[in-house]
Amino acid sequence: MPAKKKSAKLLRCPTCAMLVTFDGEDFPFCSDRCRKIDLGKWASGVYKISSPILDPDVLEDLGAFGGGHTKNSDDDN
């Protein structure tokens, strides 16, 4: 029985859907151009992480940075 050849693993570029290999220089993108397009989408707010923050400690820290009220605020007096 002949030995099986390892097939190159292929994936599609998230920007243009062109086939790319795992060992490509710009993986998971097909080129530096597609990588920069993707970065631009993140920077301009096209992509968003939509799950809410449920950790109370993280919410408290975000409130302190955003000027919001925290649990330890003295505004209650």
PyMOL commands that place a pseudoatom at each C-alpha (Angstrom):
pseudoatom trace, name=CA, resn=MET, resi=1, chain=A, elem=C, hetatm=0, pos=[0.000, 0.000, 0.000]
pseudoatom trace, name=CA, resn=PRO, resi=2, chain=A, elem=C, hetatm=0, pos=[1.527, 3.392, -1.009]
pseudoatom trace, name=CA, resn=ALA, resi=3, chain=A, elem=C, hetatm=0, pos=[2.199, 5.983, 1.684]
pseudoatom trace, name=CA, resn=LYS, resi=4, chain=A, elem=C, hetatm=0, pos=[-0.297, 8.808, 1.813]
pseudoatom trace, name=CA, resn=LYS, resi=5, chain=A, elem=C, hetatm=0, pos=[0.981, 12.237, 0.873]
pseudoatom trace, name=CA, resn=LYS, resi=6, chain=A, elem=C, hetatm=0, pos=[0.412, 14.968, 3.371]
pseudoatom trace, name=CA, resn=SER, resi=7, chain=A, elem=C, hetatm=0, pos=[-1.860, 17.479, 1.746]
pseudoatom trace, name=CA, resn=ALA, resi=8, chain=A, elem=C, hetatm=0, pos=[-1.077, 21.135, 2.233]
pseudoatom trace, name=CA, resn=LYS, resi=9, chain=A, elem=C, hetatm=0, pos=[-3.634, 22.658, 4.547]
pseudoatom trace, name=CA, resn=LEU, resi=10, chain=A, elem=C, hetatm=0, pos=[-5.550, 25.399, 2.813]
pseudoatom trace, name=CA, resn=LEU, resi=11, chain=A, elem=C, hetatm=0, pos=[-7.664, 28.218, 4.133]
pseudoatom trace, name=CA, resn=ARG, resi=12, chain=A, elem=C, hetatm=0, pos=[-9.380, 31.185, 2.529]
pseudoatom trace, name=CA, resn=CYS, resi=13, chain=A, elem=C, hetatm=0, pos=[-8.116, 34.719, 3.066]
pseudoatom trace, name=CA, resn=PRO, resi=14, chain=A, elem=C, hetatm=0, pos=[-10.651, 36.496, 5.330]
pseudoatom trace, name=CA, resn=THR, resi=15, chain=A, elem=C, hetatm=0, pos=[-10.473, 39.624, 3.172]
pseudoatom trace, name=CA, resn=CYS, resi=16, chain=A, elem=C, hetatm=0, pos=[-10.658, 38.388, -0.425]
pseudoatom trace, name=CA, resn=ALA, resi=17, chain=A, elem=C, hetatm=0, pos=[-11.371, 34.632, -0.066]
pseudoatom trace, name=CA, resn=MET, resi=18, chain=A, elem=C, hetatm=0, pos=[-8.293, 33.603, -2.057]
pseudoatom trace, name=CA, resn=LEU, resi=19, chain=A, elem=C, hetatm=0, pos=[-6.764, 30.234, -1.068]
pseudoatom trace, name=CA, resn=VAL, resi=20, chain=A, elem=C, hetatm=0, pos=[-3.753, 30.478, 1.260]
pseudoatom trace, name=CA, resn=THR, resi=21, chain=A, elem=C, hetatm=0, pos=[-1.541, 27.839, 2.908]
pseudoatom trace, name=CA, resn=PHE, resi=22, chain=A, elem=C, hetatm=0, pos=[-0.676, 27.587, 6.587]
pseudoatom trace, name=CA, resn=ASP, resi=23, chain=A, elem=C, hetatm=0, pos=[3.006, 28.116, 5.858]
pseudoatom trace, name=CA, resn=GLY, resi=24, chain=A, elem=C, hetatm=0, pos=[2.433, 31.298, 3.840]
pseudoatom trace, name=CA, resn=GLU, resi=25, chain=A, elem=C, hetatm=0, pos=[4.315, 34.435, 4.841]
pseudoatom trace, name=CA, resn=ASP, resi=26, chain=A, elem=C, hetatm=0, pos=[1.136, 36.462, 5.411]
pseudoatom trace, name=CA, resn=PHE, resi=27, chain=A, elem=C, hetatm=0, pos=[-1.010, 33.679, 6.876]
pseudoatom trace, name=CA, resn=PRO, resi=28, chain=A, elem=C, hetatm=0, pos=[-3.987, 33.815, 7.424]
pseudoatom trace, name=CA, resn=PHE, resi=29, chain=A, elem=C, hetatm=0, pos=[-4.084, 36.486, 4.717]
pseudoatom trace, name=CA, resn=CYS, resi=30, chain=A, elem=C, hetatm=0, pos=[-2.979, 36.064, 1.106]
pseudoatom trace, name=CA, resn=SER, resi=31, chain=A, elem=C, hetatm=0, pos=[-0.956, 39.280, 1.048]
pseudoatom trace, name=CA, resn=ASP, resi=32, chain=A, elem=C, hetatm=0, pos=[0.194, 42.243, 3.087]
pseudoatom trace, name=CA, resn=ARG, resi=33, chain=A, elem=C, hetatm=0, pos=[-2.483, 44.305, 1.313]
pseudoatom trace, name=CA, resn=CYS, resi=34, chain=A, elem=C, hetatm=0, pos=[-5.306, 42.083, 2.660]
pseudoatom trace, name=CA, resn=ARG, resi=35, chain=A, elem=C, hetatm=0, pos=[-3.711, 42.173, 6.133]
pseudoatom trace, name=CA, resn=LYS, resi=36, chain=A, elem=C, hetatm=0, pos=[-3.753, 45.994, 6.077]
pseudoatom trace, name=CA, resn=ILE, resi=37, chain=A, elem=C, hetatm=0, pos=[-7.349, 46.106, 4.825]
pseudoatom trace, name=CA, resn=ASP, resi=38, chain=A, elem=C, hetatm=0, pos=[-8.368, 43.913, 7.777]
pseudoatom trace, name=CA, resn=LEU, resi=39, chain=A, elem=C, hetatm=0, pos=[-6.413, 46.075, 10.231]
pseudoatom trace, name=CA, resn=GLY, resi=40, chain=A, elem=C, hetatm=0, pos=[-8.125, 49.168, 8.821]
pseudoatom trace, name=CA, resn=LYS, resi=41, chain=A, elem=C, hetatm=0, pos=[-11.533, 47.607, 9.422]
pseudoatom trace, name=CA, resn=TRP, resi=42, chain=A, elem=C, hetatm=0, pos=[-10.648, 46.969, 13.069]
pseudoatom trace, name=CA, resn=ALA, resi=43, chain=A, elem=C, hetatm=0, pos=[-9.261, 50.497, 13.464]
pseudoatom trace, name=CA, resn=SER, resi=44, chain=A, elem=C, hetatm=0, pos=[-12.327, 52.155, 11.924]
pseudoatom trace, name=CA, resn=GLY, resi=45, chain=A, elem=C, hetatm=0, pos=[-14.774, 50.172, 14.059]
pseudoatom trace, name=CA, resn=VAL, resi=46, chain=A, elem=C, hetatm=0, pos=[-16.251, 47.993, 11.309]
pseudoatom trace, name=CA, resn=TYR, resi=47, chain=A, elem=C, hetatm=0, pos=[-15.458, 44.912, 13.414]
pseudoatom trace, name=CA, resn=LYS, resi=48, chain=A, elem=C, hetatm=0, pos=[-16.751, 44.877, 16.971]
pseudoatom trace, name=CA, resn=ILE, resi=49, chain=A, elem=C, hetatm=0, pos=[-16.627, 42.346, 19.784]
pseudoatom trace, name=CA, resn=SER, resi=50, chain=A, elem=C, hetatm=0, pos=[-20.298, 42.045, 20.589]
pseudoatom trace, name=CA, resn=SER, resi=51, chain=A, elem=C, hetatm=0, pos=[-20.433, 39.993, 23.765]
pseudoatom trace, name=CA, resn=PRO, resi=52, chain=A, elem=C, hetatm=0, pos=[-21.205, 42.037, 26.887]
pseudoatom trace, name=CA, resn=ILE, resi=53, chain=A, elem=C, hetatm=0, pos=[-18.733, 42.335, 29.739]
pseudoatom trace, name=CA, resn=LEU, resi=54, chain=A, elem=C, hetatm=0, pos=[-20.179, 40.421, 32.668]
pseudoatom trace, name=CA, resn=ASP, resi=55, chain=A, elem=C, hetatm=0, pos=[-17.208, 40.351, 35.059]
pseudoatom trace, name=CA, resn=PRO, resi=56, chain=A, elem=C, hetatm=0, pos=[-17.981, 42.863, 37.869]
pseudoatom trace, name=CA, resn=ASP, resi=57, chain=A, elem=C, hetatm=0, pos=[-14.282, 43.635, 38.463]
pseudoatom trace, name=CA, resn=VAL, resi=58, chain=A, elem=C, hetatm=0, pos=[-13.766, 44.546, 34.801]
pseudoatom trace, name=CA, resn=LEU, resi=59, chain=A, elem=C, hetatm=0, pos=[-16.915, 46.680, 34.777]
pseudoatom trace, name=CA, resn=GLU, resi=60, chain=A, elem=C, hetatm=0, pos=[-15.697, 48.501, 37.883]
pseudoatom trace, name=CA, resn=ASP, resi=61, chain=A, elem=C, hetatm=0, pos=[-12.314, 49.205, 36.262]
pseudoatom trace, name=CA, resn=LEU, resi=62, chain=A, elem=C, hetatm=0, pos=[-13.974, 50.457, 33.059]
pseudoatom trace, name=CA, resn=GLY, resi=63, chain=A, elem=C, hetatm=0, pos=[-16.196, 52.769, 35.094]
pseudoatom trace, name=CA, resn=ALA, resi=64, chain=A, elem=C, hetatm=0, pos=[-13.142, 54.343, 36.719]
pseudoatom trace, name=CA, resn=PHE, resi=65, chain=A, elem=C, hetatm=0, pos=[-11.532, 55.024, 33.344]
pseudoatom trace, name=CA, resn=GLY, resi=66, chain=A, elem=C, hetatm=0, pos=[-14.702, 56.230, 31.654]
pseudoatom trace, name=CA, resn=GLY, resi=67, chain=A, elem=C, hetatm=0, pos=[-15.697, 58.659, 34.377]
pseudoatom trace, name=CA, resn=GLY, resi=68, chain=A, elem=C, hetatm=0, pos=[-18.573, 56.447, 35.499]
pseudoatom trace, name=CA, resn=HIS, resi=69, chain=A, elem=C, hetatm=0, pos=[-19.505, 55.589, 39.030]
pseudoatom trace, name=CA, resn=THR, resi=70, chain=A, elem=C, hetatm=0, pos=[-17.840, 52.725, 40.854]
pseudoatom trace, name=CA, resn=LYS, resi=71, chain=A, elem=C, hetatm=0, pos=[-18.874, 50.756, 43.948]
pseudoatom trace, name=CA, resn=ASN, resi=72, chain=A, elem=C, hetatm=0, pos=[-16.421, 52.709, 46.102]
pseudoatom trace, name=CA, resn=SER, resi=73, chain=A, elem=C, hetatm=0, pos=[-17.612, 56.132, 44.951]
pseudoatom trace, name=CA, resn=ASP, resi=74, chain=A, elem=C, hetatm=0, pos=[-18.246, 58.743, 47.687]
pseudoatom trace, name=CA, resn=ASP, resi=75, chain=A, elem=C, hetatm=0, pos=[-21.086, 60.347, 45.698]
pseudoatom trace, name=CA, resn=ASP, resi=76, chain=A, elem=C, hetatm=0, pos=[-23.726, 58.660, 47.888]
pseudoatom trace, name=CA, resn=ASN, resi=77, chain=A, elem=C, hetatm=0, pos=[-23.217, 61.129, 50.776]
for i in range(1, 77): cmd.bond("trace and resi %d" % i, "trace and resi %d" % (i + 1))
show_as sticks, trace
zoom trace
